Amino acid sequence: MTPPTLNITIKRIGDAERHEYEATLTRADNKAEISVNTFTFDPNLLIDMEPQWMLDKAVPRTIDDTVRGDKTAQEYAEEQAQKLAGYGERLYGFLFGDGQALESFLKYNDAYAQSTHLALALHSNAAVLWRLPWEYIHDGREFLALHGKFQLSRRPYELGELARDPIQLPLRLLVIVSSPEDQVELNTEKEISAIQEALDDAERRGLIRTEYLDDATLEAIGDALKTFNPHVIHYTGHGVYKRQEARSYLALEKENGRTQLAGIRELRPHLQNAPALRLALLSGCQTAQTSDSDAFSGVATGMLEAGIPAVVAMQFSILDSSGIRLARAFYTALAQGERLAAAMQATRIALWQFEEGPGYDWGIPALYLRTAGMVLVDADQDLSGLSNLTGLAGSSLINIGGLPLPRHFVGRKGERRQLRRALRDNQTKSAFIRGIGGMGKSSLAAKLAQRPGVALDGLLVIRCNEVDALDIPGKIASFLQGQGVPGHAEAGNMLLNPTLAPADRAQRAAQLVADRRYLFVFDNFESVQAVPGTGETPALSNVAAPVPGTTATAYEVADANLAGLLRGLLTANWRSFCLFTGRYCWRGYEEVVQQDVGLEIHLPELTAPQTMMLMNNLS
């Protein structure tokens, strides 16, 4: 049952220099006025700044060392919670004065006394009040948000309500994982695991479809919004508030893996391509911060203005562990059919009781609703046959020069960064990705080709399991000859010159195209290695050797001509890059690595969250 709503409207009265404001409490159903309270707020007062600093520097209560003077973390957390209660009374006084009018109303209106939604609407001339942590209002006995009877939400007054019909299942959730290489690493995998755990039953029943995107560039996000058209987006990553610009940003990724700050101006054109979008959860620090003069300069409020009816954002920095707990509690409540306000109420209580958190960061998430009683999913929908839904039509794989790539590639971010750095480094000429079958070697190569981080002049993919080893030199030669660039036809001819040794002609050909940057991918390289049982091979002692310090065996390339040609390319002085993927170690490649001109990456098995993400994206 949807609880009744009380609206609290705040606006400035008089000149800005007077710092005077008026809070009006009314019933949402008949607009009847309950109370009007005037108060003064000066943003430069220490009494209002100190709680914000405290919330931005939360300390887990489980750590053992002292954090302030002779206090333990637990004692410090309890002291901070008491300070917040005192400050919450100040906020309560701003809204309700002595509170008698509200208490009297609740006393004589049973429906409101049982459960009430408090919807805070801030006028544009009161934008400076957005920064206040209203979620901590305290009536002198307890925090209203932890009372169990009160649900809290916010919205900019000028936007008014935005009614949207409940969605028809399955619900489409897009999880965006941003982890730029120049930012502090977050435990995004654990947060994703919490989401998966909360939604597992709903996904198996066909009630929800989830896609994971950890290639968090603006272009990739825009493509995912347009093609997947999600109902919900969940952003996990860093958030940044730049006070000098009075704007908040999401820390997305550039093509080279470094940070690209994206505010609402950058995000809005892409959000317009997802008309089904109902909810955005921004699990990034300070994503709810906005300007003292422009309420819509923040990411969260800007999304509301862009037409998204519900946003959850963080007012201050939030601990990694608390963000994970938030995701688990919020999505568990949504999966159980709770309304958004009720789901957030359950989430606050979960954070309050979370032993690994500070115990007082439950008010950091802010729920913005343009419709107080918003229902996300149609509870009366006929679910018969729902499990047979397959979602959007079309292949879940895209073709990158002949390499298969899941439409939303997940995992292997560390390895992708290594490869992009190697590609940018003119000293490193090659990389060898090794691992057992099914570990994503080909997809990793495809992802590098799709997003190399540097400008490429061309891409050649040779799937070694689909061609004869004798034809590989000819394919490279044809590729160079087809570029139509001076010197390339000669380079192609040089590669095939039978009068020169293979390594010599490879290096001479590379010299002719040294000023160009090509990416050559040799996929399924084990198909050309002299592995016992894969065809006619020379004597094993000539082509195989144990890898020192391991139980692995390294195998040489079976064809002597191809082996020599590749050795020449690996040590050539050119700007191009050779990438190999294979199951077995490559005999002799360790020397290339030791010379700092090659990189070998051994792929470990996928983690459980990565495996689930991959299966979801391919299903």
Secondary structure, 3 states (H helix, E strand, C coil): CCCCEEEEEEEECCCHHHCEEEEEEEECCCCCEEEEEEEECCCCCHHHHHHHHHHHCCCCCCCCCEEECCEEHHHHHHHHHHHHHHHHHHHHHHHHCCCHHHHHHHHCCHHHHHCEEEEEEECHHHHHHHHCCHHHCECCCCEHHHCCCEEEEEEEHHHCCCCCCCECCCEEEEEEECCCCCCCCCCHHHHHHHHHHHHHHHHHCCCEEEEEECCCCHHHHHHHHHHHCCCEEEEECCEEEECCCCEEEEEEECCCCCEEEECHHHHHHHHCCCCCCCEEEEECCCCCCCCCCCCCCCHHHHHHHCCCCEEEEECCCCCHHHHHHHHHHHHHHHHCCCCHHHHHHHHHHHHHCCCCCCCCHHHCEEEEECCCCCCCECCCCCCCCHHHCCCCCCCCEEEECCEEEECCCCCCHHHHHHHHHHHHCCCCCEEEEECCCCCCHHHHHHHHHHCCCCCCCEEEEEECCCCCHHHHHHHHHHHHHCCCCCCHHHHHHHHCCCCCCHHHHHHHHHHHCCCCCEEEEEECHHHHECCCCCCCCCCHHHHEEECCCCCCEEECECCHHHHHHHHHHHCCCCCCEEEEEECCEECCHHHHHHCCCEEEEECCCCCHHHHHHHHHHHC
